[in-house]
Amino acid sequence: MAMESELITADAVDATEYPDLAERYQIYGVPLTVANERVRLEGGMPEAMFVQKILQGVSKN
């Protein structure tokens, strides 16, 4: 998604190299996606489902 829109940025972090971030986000498995500090998705899933869950999560007030 980050490649498709200038409004989206993405970072990949090696949890073993950044234990503070791993603890902050409670990383126990990968892949883990955190969006806007509000949405947390663990594990792989089809793209359509991923997009739907991200949009639902970030649109909640």
Summary of the structure (lengths in Angstrom):
residues: 61
radius of gyration: 12.3
end to end distance: 22.2
largest distance: 33.3
contacts: 107
relative contact order: 0.14
helix: 31%
strand: 13%
